[in-house]
């Protein structure tokens, strides 16, 4: 059964890896116990949770800036695995115009 065009799980077939803007790589990503993320790409947030580290420009530390692809794709967290390319969350993030800004550290 095909998804309805406005259904939350509808996929936009025009969004592919080649046209990805990697906007989801600016979102905070929680790391769960079953995730196998290399420790150098993680940090602890102000609530004590493990999250993907971000560079000063706000992008995920695991994002390769030359290719705009995940540098740890095979070991990416569950949250990233569940984020569906071309899905409603992806489309919403692509609609956001990101401006480079310094990342603020948790106090």
WOLIN-V796065 format. One record per residue. N is the residue number from 0. PSI is psi in whole degrees, -180 to 180 (none if undefined). BURIAL is I if it has 24 or more other C-alpha atoms within 12 Angstrom, else O. Layout:
n=(N,N)
psi=(PSI,PSI)
burial=(BURIAL,BURIAL)
//
This chain:
n=(0,1,2,3,4,5,6,7,8,9,10,11,12,13,14,15,16,17,18,19,20,21,22,23,24,25,26,27,28,29,30,31,32,33,34,35,36,37,38,39,40,41,42,43,44,45,46,47,48,49,50,51,52,53,54,55,56,57,58,59,60,61,62,63,64,65,66,67,68,69,70,71,72,73,74,75,76,77,78,79,80,81,82,83,84,85,86,87,88,89,90,91,92,93,94,95,96,97,98,99,100,101,102,103,104,105,106)
psi=(128,147,144,148,-34,6,146,-25,12,142,133,110,-11,-14,117,173,-35,-26,9,139,0,25,-30,-18,8,-5,152,132,115,147,132,165,-34,-10,147,52,133,132,-30,-10,13,160,169,130,178,-12,2,7,153,129,164,135,154,149,171,-26,0,-13,153,137,-22,-5,124,113,-22,-41,-16,34,157,127,-9,37,-46,-20,16,153,162,-42,-42,-39,-35,-15,115,119,122,-1,178,-39,-40,-48,-40,-42,-35,-25,-16,132,111,131,132,133,151,142,138,134,147,144,none)
burial=(O,O,O,O,O,O,O,O,O,O,O,I,O,O,O,O,O,O,O,I,I,I,I,I,I,I,I,I,I,I,I,O,O,O,O,O,I,O,O,O,I,I,I,O,O,O,O,O,O,I,I,I,I,I,I,O,O,I,I,I,I,I,I,O,O,O,O,I,I,I,O,I,O,O,O,I,I,O,O,I,O,O,I,I,I,I,I,I,I,I,I,O,O,I,O,O,O,O,O,O,O,O,O,O,O,O,O)
//
